[in-house]
């Protein structure tokens, strides 16, 4: 862990970034008026969600109910109201 003043951190930002990327430091503390103000760490990308994680956890019919009267009325050009 390294500690920098606000002025030092602004001046050495690329150096701080390189030391974090090279794993020389786990994090850096920036102080303002002698008190800890910021903690700078390396951004870690999270793994993307993999497709298929819900496989087998949801049940559904193999075929939709194509002959459902309400669905048929939606696609027909009729003035009948759905009940």
Beta strands, then each sheet from edge to edge (+ up, - down):
strand 1: 2-5
strand 2: 27-32
strand 3: 35-41
sheet 1: 1+ 2+ 3-
end
